[in-house]
Structure formats: C-alpha cells, structure tokens
Amino acid sequence: MKYFSLTIALAGCLITACNSGTNNNDSSANTTDNTMESYAQGSFGYDVQFLQQQDSSLIILKSEDGLSQVIVSPKYQAKVFTSTADGLSGKSFGWVNYKAFDGPLDEHMNAYGGEDRLWLGPEGGVFSLYFKPGAKMEFANWKTPAPIDTEAWTLVSADGVSVVMSKDMELLNYAGTTLKIKADRSVTLIGTADIHSDLGITLDNSVKAVAFRTENSLTNAGPNPWDEQSGAPCMWSLDMFAPSEGCTIVIPYNDKATGKVATTDYFGEIAADRITYKDGILFFKADGKSRGKLGIPPARVKDVAGSYDATHNVLTIVKFDIHPSGKYLNQEWRTDREPFSGDAMNAYNDGPLEDGNQMGPFYEIESVSPAAFLKPGEKQVHKHNVYHFIGNKTALSEIAKKVLGVSVEDIEKIFK
C-alpha cells in the first residue's frame, strides 16, 4: 500500500481527491471548483473541514486509495486529531472537542481532544509537573504545562510516510528541580503488511483498516542527571475516542502475577456493573456516561489493549511498549504514596461531574513509559500504535480473538 502526505492550506482549500490514486467513487470528490462538500458531524470530512479552520497547515497522511487517512497537527501539540478507514465520508475515530477552540484559553487545561496526544508525567506526587512546589494538590492549583497544552511544536519533516515534530521545554517539578527536555515525536501511517506483522493477523477484503505508529522520545537537555532524588519525567500517550452505549474497553492482563489486577479508585471506586474480569481479561464499559479511571500495574500489564464498539461495529487495538521491571511514576494527586509505584497503562471513561458539567463524552486508552532516569544527553523512547478495523463482523471477531483473546460477540454480551 502506497502513502503520501498532504498539507491542507486554509485559503481556497478544496476537499477533493488529490491524486490519480484516489478512488474515483469516493463521495468526498467535489462537483465544483469553488465549493466544499458538506459532511455530517461524526464523519472524517466534517473534522477535516472544522480543523482546517483552526490550523491552516494540518498534515494528512493518506493511503493511495484515499480510504486510510490520519490528521496530524504540529500547531496543536503534535496531536493525531483523528483518523478514518473509509475516506472523508467515513467515520471519524478520534474525539474532537469542538467547543474548546472558542473563547479564551483555560488556565488549567485546554482539552482540544485528539485520538493520540503526548503528555508528560507525573501528574501528581512528589515529582509532579502540574503543581508548583509546595502547592496543595487540588484543582485550583492544577495546570497542564504549556508545551503539552497550548504551545505549537516545530515541524521537522513530513514525507510520504511520516511526520516528525519536536519541542524544547523547561519544566519545574514539585520537588523544585528544573528539567530541560527535548521532546521528539513521529507519526507514521502503517500499511497492510505491517498491520499483519505487528498483530500477527491477516486481513481479508471484507475489512477496512487504518493504523498509525507514534514514536516518542525525551532527551535530557540539561546539565544534571534525572534520578530518584531530583525526579524524572515519563511519557504518557493518551487516545481519546468517541463512546457509544455498545462500547467496551478490553484489557488483557497477566493472570499469573500476584497482587492487584487494577487500580480502580482514581476518581472513586468504579461501579461493579461497569467493570468485570474474566479469563485474564478486564472489561470496562465505555459509554461516556460515568466518570471512572483504572490503571494496570507493571506486573500485570501486557503490551496490548483495545475496544469494541458494537453500535458502530468498530474494533480498535492499541499496542505499546511495556517494561514490567521498570519504575513507573505514581500520578495521584497526593504526596504520601511511594513515588515509583504507578501504573503502566490506564483507561478512562468520561461522565458528568458532581455539578452536572461534562467535558466529553469520550473514553481513553493510555500507555505510560517508566520514569526517564537519564544522564545529560541520554534519550528514552516510547512507542504507541493505534489500529482501527471496520467491516465483516465475523472477520473482526477473528482479529479480536487473535489479539485480545476474546470474540467481538462475547465482548458485546459482557454488559448486557
């Protein structure tokens, strides 16, 4: 499968088939030279049109047939905003928070959304990057660092396969240590052959897919080492997807290890009718109606998780680096816990706050790197891949059984 990258300019932009390799039957093709086709909200074309109004230099990685597409934005913190497996008229898989682009910047966090974004941790704890030294760890004092919240990243290169971006930053942690960081991030569209080799599957013609690979790295750009006394950052890949009543997060875990399977009380204990465990697999309801977060500790984590949206027949797989013997940072908003006792991956389902307000709805699948104990000039890398599949349900079930260990039919029944 061949790929090319396309930068969309705001002025006079036409959303149309842009090369001879694009499918001529794609409903995204325009019929005039000066009008744009209208797309329904929830479609990839709608999100392209909306996002190009916010960022005149969006980069789209696109397959030759125009079906697999991924939106990347250096302006918005090197995010992958969303993707599709079925062209401009196809479903948009990422969650975009349209209302966040209006009005003044929020002092705590500007949640633009995004199917894959890179944050840095820890969020809480004695080495937090989100609270000033000595500040009480409560919402009034919580602030997402600007380089991962509002500041643009530098576009290093964009070619037919990948986009490379970078950001130099200087952050103060809760322990009073100044961290000089060079962050690098690449996003690469994954072709069919690599999907097969990555996941150990074979796609048939009844299944459409889109997949992308992110490679993220931190370099210690300062004069001092990052260690257990000064504190060290970690990389945190977060994927925001649109929920549905029929959507379930699926997390295989190591059932031979001892200790707790998951931390389930980040925002209060997750209700028993929204989470269950069966045969080494955790299932978590992802309907966007009840706020809850869980984490899998390093001893239990596997390198894959996913979700199945039975309402829209979408199977999503997330594959990421893990280091079971690594030291993972505790990200809770408290300082009385051992700082290197954190989880290695997380999942989140959005829901209303106590006052009834809600950011989403959306759900997240997240992976985390170990603490980056780096000497000056050293680099740590964290890889995180996302795969979406649509099409014949029987074929999707075979993928799910191979990769997640459970059929989509069984996933669909879990919370019924």
GUMAR-595065 format. One record per atom (N, C-alpha, C): x, y, z. Coordinates in steps of 0.05 Angstrom, whole numbers, plus 32768, in hexadecimal, padded with zeros to 4 digits. Last residue first. Example, Ala and Ser with C-alpha at 12.3 -4.5 7.8 and 13.67 -1.06 7.14 Angstrom:
2
81017FD3808E/81117FEB808F/81028001809D/81087F8E809C/80F67FA6809C/81087FBE809C/
//
This chain:
416
7E167F788243/7DFA7F75823E/7DEC7F658253/7E4C7F7B8247/7E3C7F8D8258/7E1F7F8D8251/7E5D7F518223/7E687F54823E/7E567F648250/7E507F4B81EE/7E3E7F408202/7E457F48821F/7E7A7F6081D0/7E607F6D81CE/7E4D7F6481E5/7EA17F3A81D9/7EA47F5581E4/7E897F6381E6/7E8C7F0F81BC/7E8E7F0D81D9/7E927F2881E6/7E917F258188/7E777F1D8192/7E777F1A81B1/7EC77F2C8183/7EB77F448186/7E9B7F3D818F/7EEC7EFD81AD/7EDE7F058195/7ECE7F1E8199/7F2D7F0381CA/7F117F0181CE/7F037F0A81B4/7F637F1081C6/7F5C7EF881D3/7F3F7EF381D8/7F797F3981A9/7F6F7F4081C4/7F677F2781D4/7F8B7F218179/7F9B7F368186/7F937F3A81A4/7F687EF7816A/7F857EF48167/7F947F088179/7F357F0D8175/7F3E7EF48182/7F5C7EF18181/7F367F398152/7F347F3D816F/7F3D7F25817E/7F387F1F8120/7F4E7F318128/7F4E7F348147/7F087F048121/7F207EF5811F/7F387F068127/7EE47F2F8122/7EE67F1D8139/7EFF7F0D8139/7EEA7F4480F0/7EF37F548107/7EF67F42811F/7ED27F1B80D3/7EEE7F2080CF/7EF97F3180E6/7E9D7F2180E5/7EAB7F0880E9/7EC97F0B80E7/7E917F5480D3/7E937F4F80EF/7EA27F3580F6/7EB07F7980A0/7EA27F6080A7/7EA77F5880C4/7EC17FBB80B8/7EBA7FA880A3/7EAC7F8F80AD/7EFD7FD980D3/7EE07FD980CE/7EDA7FC480B9/7F2F7FE88101/7F257FD680ED/7F077FD880EB/7F6A800C8114/7F4D800B8113/7F447FF880FC/7FA18013813F/7F9680058127/7F788005812A/7FDB80358157/7FBE80338157/7FB48026813D/801680318181/8008802E8167/7FEA802B816A/804E804B819D/8031804781A2/802380478187/808C804D81BE/807D804881A6/8060804181AD/80BD807581DA/80A4806781E0/8094806581C6/8101807E81EE/80ED807C81D8/80D5806D81E2/813180AB8209/811F8094820D/8109809581F8/817680C08208/815B80C181FC/814B80A88204/81AA80EC8222/819D80D2821D/818080D58215/81BB811F822F/81BF81158214/81B280FB820E/81C681108273/81C68124825E/81CC81198243/81A380D28282/81BA80E48285/81B880FA8270/816280C18298/817580C68282/818B80D8828B/812D809F82A4/814580A582B3/815C80A8829F/80F080A78299/810780AA8288/812080B38298/80C3807682B0/80D1808F82B6/80EB809082A5/80A38052827A/80AF80548294/80BC806F8298/8069806C8255/808580628256/808E80618273/80268057824B/803980688259/8055805B8257/7FE9805D8226/8001804E822E/80158062823A/7FA1805B8225/7FBA80698229/7FD18056822F/7F638068820A/7F768053820F/7F9180608210/7F26808A821B/7F43808A8215/7F50806F821B/7EE980A78202/7EF880948213/7F158094820A/7EB980DD8208/7ECE80CE81FA/7ED880B8820D/7E8781128206/7E9280F7820F/7EA880ED81FC/7EB1813B822E/7EAD812B8217/7E90812A820E/7EAD815B825C/7EBF81638246/7EB78155822C/7E73816F827E/7E8381598273/7E948163825C/7E4D818082BA/7E5D818782A2/7E6D816F8299/7E37817082E9/7E29816A82D1/7E38817182B7/7E5581758316/7E43818B8310/7E34818782F6/7E7281468316/7E5E8149832B/7E4B81608324/7E78813682CF/7E83813C82EA/7E6C814082FD/7E67810082A2/7E62811A82AE/7E70811D82C9/7E9F80DD8282/7E8480DF828C/7E8080FA829A/7ECD80B18260/7EC380CB8269/7EA680CA8272/7EF8807F8273/7EDE80858267/7ED4809F8272/7F3A80698267/7F28807D8273/7F0E807E8264/7F7380428277/7F5B80468267/7F4980598276/7FBB80398275/7FA280428281/7F8C8042826D/7FF9801A8288/7FE580238274/7FCB80298282/8018801782B5/80268017829B/8013801C8283/8015803C82F3/800B802982E0/8019802C82C5/804880478328/8032804D8316/802A80378303/806E804E834F/805B80388352/8043803B833F/80948075835C/809880638345/8087804A8348/80868091838A/8084809F8370/8087808C8358/8058807B83BA/8073807683AF/807380808392/802E80B083D2/8032809683C6/804E809383BB/802480E483E2/802A80D083F7/802C80B483ED/8014810A83C0/8031810783C3/803880F283D8/7FE3810B838B/7FEA810983A7/8008810483A9/7FC680FD835A/7FC881188365/7FCD81168383/7FEB80C98339/7FD580D28349/7FDB80EE8354/801380B1831C/800980CA8311/7FF180D58322/804F80918325/803580948330/802A80AF8328/8076807782EF/8070808D8301/8053808D830B/8098803A82ED/8083804B82E2/807A805F82F8/80D1801A82DD/80C5802982F3/80B1803E82E7/80CF7FD982BD/80D57FF582BE/80C8800282D6/80C27FA582B3/80D57FAA82C9/80DB7FC782CD/80A07FA98287/80957F9F82A0/80A87FA382B8/80967FD4825A/80AF7FCD8268/80A77FC38284/807A7FDB8219/80777FD68235/80937FCE8241/80607FFF81E1/80777FF581F0/80707FF1820D/80217FEB81C4/80337FFE81CF/804A7FF081DD/7FE47FEE81A0/7FFB7FDE81A6/80127FF181AF/7F9F7FEA819A/7FB57FFC81A2/7FCC7FEA81AB/7F697FE2816F/7F7F7FD5817C/7F947FEA8182/7F247FE18164/7F3B7FF18168/7F507FE18178/7EEE7FD5813A/7F027FC8814C/7F1B7FD9814C/7EAD7FE88131/7EC97FF1812F/7EDA7FE28144/7E737FEA812D/7E837FD48123/7EA07FDC811D/7E55800F8147/7E5F8016812D/7E7180018120/7E457FF18174/7E3280038167/7E3A800A814B/7E727FD88187/7E5E7FC88179/7E497FD9816B/7EB17FE58189/7E997FF58189/7E847FE68179/7EE47FCD81B0/7ED17FC6819B/7EB87FD6819E/7F297FD981BC/7F0D7FDD81C2/7EFD7FD381AA/7F687FC981DD/7F577FD181C7/7F3B7FD781D0/7FAE7FB981E6/7F937FBD81F0/7F817FC581D9/7FEF7FA081F3/7FD97FA581E0/7FBF7FA981F0/80187F8C8212/801F7FA281FF/80087FA981EC/80027F868256/800A7F7B823D/800D7F928229/800D7F8C829D/80087F988283/80117F86826C/80197F7A82D0/80017F6F82C3/7FFE7F7782A6/80457F9682E2/80457F7882E3/802E7F6B82D4/80357FCC82DC/80497FC082CA/80497FA282CB/7FEC7FD382E1/80077FD582EB/801B7FC682DA/7FBC7FF882C0/7FC77FDD82C2/7FE47FE082CB/7F85802282D6/7FA1801E82CE/7FAA800282D2/7F4A804882C7/7F58803182D2/7F75803182C8/7F15807682D3/7F30807182C8/7F3C805882D6/7ED7809582C4/7EE7808182D2/7F01807C82C4/7E9880AF82BE/7EB480B682BF/7EC380A182D0/7E69809B8290/7E70809882AC/7E8F809B82AF/7E60809E825A/7E4A80A6826C/7E5180A48289/7E7E80888231/7E7F80A48235/7E6B80AF8248/7E808051822A/7E69805F821F/7E69807D8223/7EA280218234/7EAB803A8229/7E948049821B/7EAF7FF38267/7E9B7FFF8257/7EA3801B824E/7EE17FC48264/7EDA7FDE8271/7EC77FEC825E/7F007F888275/7EED7F958264/7EE37FAE8273/7F3C7F638275/7F2C7F778283/7F1A7F84826E/7F4E7F1F8273/7F477F378263/7F357F498274/7F557EEE828A/7F6D7EFE8285/7F687F178274/7F1F7EDB828E/7F347ECC8280/7F4C7EDE8278/7F047F18829D/7EFD7EFD8294/7F147EF18284/7EE77F4E82C1/7EFF7F3F82BA/7EF77F2282B2/7EC87F8E82B9/7EC87F7282C1/7EE17F6582B6/7EA27FC982C3/7EBC7FBD82C0/7EBA7FA082C9/7E717FDC82CE/7E7F7FE882B8/7E9A7FDC82B3/7E5A7FC982FB/7E4C7FC282E2/7E5A7FCE82CA/7E797FDF8324/7E7D7FC2831D/7E6F7FBB8303/7E96801F8318/7E7F800E8320/7E837FF28315/7ED68031832F/7EC5802C8318/7EAF80198320/7EE1805D8366/7EE08041835C/7ECD803E8345/7EFF809B8355/7EEB808C8363/7EE980708356/7F2580A1832D/7F1180B68331/7EF980AA8341/7F4680748336/7F52808E8330/7F3E80A58336/7F3B803E8342/7F2F80538352/7F3C806F834E/7F548012832E/7F3980188323/7F2C80308332/7F8B7FF18318/7F8380078329/7F698012831E/7F8B7FAA830D/7F887FC68304/7F837FD8831B/7F9C7F7C8326/7F9B7F7C8309/7F9A7F9982FF/7FC97F77835D/7FB17F818351/7FB27F808333/7FF17F3A8363/7FEB7F558368/7FD27F5E8359/80157F128331/80077F16834B/80017F34834E/800B7EF682EF/80197F078303/80087F09831C/7FEC7EDC82CB/7FFE7ECB82DB/800C7EDB82F1/7FCF7EFD82AC/7FC17EF182C2/7FD27EDE82D2/7FDC7F38828F/7FEB7F208298/7FDD7F1482B0/7FA47F4B8266/7FB87F50827B/7FC57F368282/7F807F6F8233/7F8C7F56823D/7FA17F5D8252/7F4C7F988233/7F687F9A823B/7F717F7E8244/7F1D7FBD8210/7F267FA28215/7F447FA2821B/7EE37FE58215/7F017FE48215/7F097FC8821D/7EA97FE881ED/7EB67FDC8204/7ED57FDC8200/7E6D800681D7/7E8A800581D6/7E967FFA81F0/7E37801181D0/7E407FF681CC/7E5E7FF381CB/7E30804781D7/7E23803581EA/7E2D801981E8/7E71806381C9/7E56805D81C2/7E4A804A81D7/7EA4809781C1/7E97808081CD/7E7D807981C0/7EDD80A8819B/7EC180AD819F/7EB4809481AB/7F1D80AC81BC/7F0B80A181A8/7EEE80A881AF/7F5F80BD81C7/7F4380C581CD/7F3180BC81B6/7F9980A581E3/7F8880A381CC/7F6B80A981D3/7FD780B981F9/7FBB80B88200/7FAA80B881E6/801580AA8214/800680AB81FB/7FE880A68201/804680C58236/802B80BC823B/801B80C08222/808780C08253/807680C5823C/805B80B88240/80A180DF828F/809A80C8827E/808980D18267/80D980FE82B2/80BF80FE82A5/80B980E28298/80F480FA82F4/80F780F482D7/80DB80F482CB/81178111832D/80FF810C831F/810581088301/81438115834E/813A812D8340/811E812A8334/814480E08362/814480F68374/813A81108367/814680BD8338/813180B9834B/813080CF8360/815980E88300/815B80D08310/814480CF8325/8177810482CA/815D810182D6/815D80E782E6/81B4812B82CE/81A5811382CA/818A811482D6/81BE816D82B1/81BE815B82C8/81AE814282C2/81BA81918287/81D581898291/81D6817482A6/8188817D8255/8194818E826A/81AF81838274/816C815D8234/817B81738227/81888185823C/815C811E822E/816481308244/817781458238/812881108201/814581128205/814A8125821C/80F480E481F1/80FD80FB8202/811B80F98204/80C980D181BB/80E280CF81CB/80E780E881DB/809D80A68197/80A180BE81A8/80BB80BB81B8/807D80928160/8096808E816F/809C80A8817D/80418075814B/804E808C8156/806880838164/801F805C8113/803480578127/803E80728131/7FDD804B80FE/7FF4805D80FF/800680568116/7FAA803380D2/7FBC802F80E9/7FD3804380E7/7F6D801B80BA/7F80803180BB/7F91802D80D4/7F487FEE8090/7F597FF480A7/7F67800E80A3/7F137FC2807F/7F227FDB8079/7F307FE28093/7F047F80806B/7F0C7F928081/7F1B7FAA8076/7EFE7F5E8041/7EE57F68804E/7EEB7F7D8063/7F2E7F498031/7F237F608022/7F0A7F6C802E/7F517F3A806F/7F457F338055/7F387F4C8049/7F907F3D8090/7F767F4A808A/7F6C7F3F8070/7FAE7F1780BF/7FAC7F1B80A2/7F917F26809C/7FDB7F2280F7/7FC17F1D80EB/7FC47F1F80CC/80027F378119/80017F1B8114/7FE77F128108/800A7F6D8121/7FF57F608131/7FF37F42812D/80357F7B80FF/80337F86811A/80217F75812C/80297F6080CF/80417F5880DF/803F7F6380FB/7FF97F7B80BE/7FFB7F5E80C1/80117F5580D3/800B7FAF80BD/7FF57FA880CF/7FF67F8A80D4/80317FAB8094/803A7FAF80AF/80247FAB80C4/800E7FA38068/80227F8F806F/802C7F92808B/7FF07FD48068/7FE47FBA806D/7FF87FA48076/8013800A808A/80077FFC8074/7FFE7FE0807B/800C804180B4/8014802580B3/80058017809C/8026808180B7/8010807180AF/801A805480AA/8046809D80EE/804A808F80D5/8031807E80CF/806280D18112/804980C3810D/804B80B780F1/809280E28144/808B80DC8129/807180CC8127/80B0810F816F/809980FE816B/809580FA814D/80D9812581A6/80D681208189/80BF810C8186/80EE815581D4/80DB814081CE/80D9813E81AF/811D81668201/8118816781E4/8106814F81DE/811C8189823E/81148172822F/811381788211/81318197827D/813481A18261/81308188824F/811381A082B9/8119818B82A5/811A81988289/812181B482F8/811C81BE82DD/812581A982CA/810481A08335/8118819B8321/811081A68306/80DE81A3835D/80EE81BA8358/810481B68344/80BA817A8361/80D281798373/80E58190836F/809781848338/808E818A8353/80A581898368/80BE81A08301/80AE818C830E/80A88193832B/80BD81CA82CA/80C481C982E6/80B281B482F3/80D881C58288/80C281C1829B/80CC81BF82B7/80E281D88248/80EF81DA8263/80D981DA8277/80E981BD8206/80DA81C7821D/80EA81C78236/80E381B681C1/80F581BA81D7/80E581C781EE/80C781878196/80C2819D81A8/80D7819E81BD/80B6816E8153/80C78170816B/80BF8188817C/80A2813D8122/809E81568130/80B081568149/8095811D80E5/80A8811F80FC/80A5813B8108/806C80F180C3/8070810D80CB/8082810C80E4/807380C1808D/807480CA80A9/807480E980AB/806C80B78055/806680A38069/806280AF8085/807D80DE8032/806780CD802A/805E80B9803F/808C81108064/80908103804A/807980F18044/80A28144808A/808A81358082/808F812A8067/80C7815E80C2/80C5815480A6/80AA814680A3/80BF818180EE/80DA817A80E5/80DA817180C8/809981B18109/8098819C80F5/80B4819880EA/809681BD814E/80A481C28135/80A181AB8122/805781CA816F/807081BB816C/807C81C28151/803681FE8194/803B81EF817B/805581E0817D/801681FB81D5/802C820481C3/802F81F281AA/7FF081E481F6/7FE881FB81E5/7FFE820281D0/800281B2820D/7FE681BC8210/7FDF81D081FB/803681A68210/802481908209/80068198820A/804D81D6821E/805781C88206/804681B181FE/803181E6824F/802A81F28235/803581E2821D/801981B4827C/803081C38271/802A81CC8255/7FDC81BD829D/7FEA81AD8289/800181BE827D/7FD381C982E0/7FD781D682C6/7FE781C482B4/7FB181D0831D/7FBA81BD8308/7FBC81CC82ED/7F9A81ED8345/7FB781F08341/7FC281DF832A/7F6581DE8346/7F6B81FA8343/7F8981FF833D/7F6681A68351/7F6281B08336/7F6A81CD8332/7F9F8197837B/7F8281998376/7F7E81A7835C/7FD0819083A0/7FC881828387/7FAA81818385/7FEE81CD83B2/7FDC81B883B9/7FD181AB83A0/803381DA83A2/801681DF839E/800581C783A7/806981CC83A6/805B81D483BE/803D81D983BB/807781DC8363/808181D2837C/807181DE8394/803B81D7833A/805381E58342/805D81DA835D/802581A08313/802181B1832B/803C81BE8332/8034818182EA/801B819082E6/801481A282FE/805B815E82F0/8061817382DD/8049818682DA/806F813E832D/805B8147831B/8065815E8309/808C81218352/809A812B833A/808781368325/806881108378/807E81218381/808F812C836A/802781128358/803D81068367/80548119836B/800C81188314/800D811E8331/80258111833E/801F810D82E1/800C812282E5/800B812B8302/8065810282CF/804C80FB82DC/8039811382E0/805881048288/8050810082A4/8069810382B5/80418123824C/8057811B825D/804C81178279/801D810D8211/8020811D8229/803981138238/800B810A81D0/8021810481E2/8020811881F9/7FD080ED81B4/7FE0810481BC/7FF580FB81CF/7FA280D68187/7FBB80CF8195/7FCA80E9819B/7F7280EE817B/7F7380D1817C/7F8D80C78189/7F598126819D/7F6F811A818D/7F7080FC8191/7F4B816281C3/7F45814781BA/7F5D813B81AC/7F56819181DA/7F4E819281BE/7F45817681B4/7F5481AA8213/7F4F818E8209/7F44818F81ED/7F7E81CA8235/7F6F81D0821D/7F6B81B5820E/7F8181D7827A/7F8581C48265/7F7381CC824D/7F838207829B/7F8A81EC82A5/7F9181D9828E/7F7282358282/7F8B82368292/7F94821B829B/7F5E8235823E/7F59822D8259/7F72822C8269/7F5D826D8212/7F698255821B/7F61824F8238/7F1C828681FA/7F3782898205/7F42826E820E/7EF7826C81C0/7EFB827B81D9/7F18827B81E2/7EF9822A81A4/7EED824481A7/7EF5825281C1/7F0C81F881A7/7F1B820A8195/7F0F82268197/7EEB81D881C5/7F0381E181D2/7F1281F681C1/7EC181C681A6/7EBC81DE81B5/7ED681E981C2/7ED58196818F/7ED181AD817E/7ECF81C7818F/7EFD8168819B/7EED817981AD/7EE9819481A0/7EFD812A817B/7F0581478179/7EF28157818A/7F1380E9817E/7F0080FC8189/7F0C81188188/7F1D80BF8143/7F2680CF815A/7F1080E18164/7F0280A98116/7F068099812E/7F0F80A98147/7ED080B780EB/7EE780C380F7/7EEC80B68112/7EB8808F80B5/7EB7809680D2/7ED180A280DB/7EBB80AC8072/7EBC80978086/7EBB80A180A2/7EC180D3804D/7EA680CE8056/7EA580B8806B/7EF880D08044/7EED80E88050/7ED080E3805A/7F0B808A8051/7F0A80A48042/7EFC80BA8051/7F0B80618077/7EF880608060/7EF5807B8053/7F25806380A5/7F2B804C8094/7F1B804C807B/7F41809D80C5/7F2B808E80B9/7F35807780A9/7F5280C580FE/7F5880B580E7/7F3F80A980DC/7F6B80FF8123/7F5880EA811D/7F6180DB8105/7F99811A8137/7F7E8122813F/7F6A810C813B/7FD381108154/7FC38104813F/7FA6810A8147/7FF6814C8168/7FE18138816B/7FDB812A8151/801D81738171/8024815B8162/801081458165/800381A08187/8014818F8198/801A8173818C/7FE981BA8159/7FDC81B18171/7FEB8199817E/800F81C08130/800581D7813F/7FF981CF815A/8015818D811A/802A8197812A/802181AF813B/7FE5815E8112/7FE7817B8115/7FFE81838126/7FC9812D80E6/7FDE813480F9/7FE1815380FA/7F9A80FD80D3/7FA0811A80D6/7FB4811F80EC/7F9980C980A5/7FA080D080C1/7FA780EE80C1/7F778097807F/7F8180B28082/7F8580B880A0/7F668068804F/7F74806B8069/7F808087806B/7F528075801B/7F41806B8031/7F4D806F804C/7F7180847FF0/7F6280997FFE/7F51808F8015/7F9380627FD7/7F7780607FCF/7F6580747FDE/7FC3806F7FF0/7FC080757FD4/7FA380747FCB/7FB8808D8031/7FBE8077801F/7FB8807E8002/7FD480C48052/7FBE80BA8043/7FC780A38031/7FDB80F58083/7FE780DE8077/7FD080CE806B/7FD681398084/7FC681218081/7FD7810B8074/7FE0817180AC/7FED815D809B/7FDC8143809B/7FCB81B480AC/7FC7819980B4/7FD6818680A1/7FD181EC80A9/7FE681DA809F/7FE381BE80AA/7FAB820B80C1/7FAD820D80A4/7FC281FA8098/7F8081FC80F1/7F9D81F880EB/7FA081F780CD/7F4A820680F4/7F5B820C810B/7F78820C8105/7F3781F680C4/7F30821180CC/7F40821A80E4/7F4581C280C3/7F5481D380B2/7F4E81F180B7/7F1F81AC80E6/7F3A81B080F0/7F4B81C180DE/7EF081A980C5/7EF181B880DE/7F0D81BF80E6/7F008188809B/7EF781A38096/7EF881B480AF/7F0E815980B7/7F22816780A7/7F19818480A2/7EDC814D80CE/7EF3815580E0/7F09816280D0/7EBE814080A1/7EB5815680B2/7ECD816080C3/7EDB8114808E/7EDA812D807E/7ED18144808F/7ED080ED80B4/7EEB80F880B2/7EEB811280A3/7E9280F780D9/7EA180EE80C2/7EBD80FA80C2/7E7C81128102/7E8380F68107/7E9280EA80F0/7E4F813980DB/7E60813780F3/7E63811980FB/7E51812F8094/7E43812D80AE/7E57812D80C5/7E6981608066/7E6B81458072/7E5D8146808D/7E65817F8027/7E5D817F8043/7E5D8163804E/7E9A81927FFC/7E8481808002/7E7E81828020/7EA881D47FE9/7EB081BD7FF8/7E9881AC7FFE/7EB481F67FAB/7EA381F07FC2/7EAE81D77FCF/7ECF82007F7D/7ED082147F92/7EBD820F7FA8/7ECA81DB7F55/7EE581E37F5C/7EE681F67F74/7E9D81A47F61/7EA481BE7F56/7EC081C57F60/7E9981737F78/7E8D81767F5D/7E9281917F51/7ECA814E7F9C/7EB981657F98/7EAF81667F7B/7ECD810F7FBC/7ED4811F7FA5/7EC081367FA2/7EBB80EE7FE4/7EC781077FED/7ECD81197FD5/7EAA80BD7FD4/7E9680D27FD4/7EA180ED7FDD/7ED2809A7FA7/7ED180A67FC2/7EBE80BD7FC2/7EDA80857F76/7EBF80827F81/7EBC808E7F9D/7F0E808A7F6B/7EFD809D7F5E/7EE0809B7F68/7F4080877F9B/7F2980797F91/7F15808D7F85/7F7F80A37F89/7F6780A47F99/7F5080967F8C/7FA980A57F66/7FA5808C7F74/7F8C808C7F85/7FAD80D77F53/7FA080C47F41/7F9C80A97F4F/7F9C81047F89/7FAF80F77F76/7FA180E17F67/7F74811A7FA6/7F8B812A7FA0/7FA0811C7F8F/7F3081267FAD/7F4481127FA7/7F5C81207F9B/7F25815C7FDC/7F1F814D7FC3/7F3481387FC0/7F1781957FF6/7F1A817A8000/7F1181687FE9/7F3B81CE7FE8/7F2681BC7FDF/7F2B81A17FEA/7F4C820D8001/7F5081F08003/7F3781E27FF8/7F5182448003/7F4A82387FEA/7F4C82197FEA/7F7A82418039/7F7082538025/7F6A8243800B/7F9182158056/7F76821F805C/7F6B822F8044/7FB081DC803C/7FB181F98040/7F9582038043/7FC5819E8051/7FAE81AD8048/7FB181CA804F/7FF58172803B/7FF18189804C/7FDA81998041/7FFB812E8038/7FEE8145802B/7FEB815B8040/802380F58028/80198109803B/800F8121802D/801380B38010/801F80CD800C/801480DF8022/8020806D8005/801680838015/8022809D800B/800C802B7FEE/801C80447FEC/800F805A7FFB/80117FE88000/800080008000/801280198000/
//
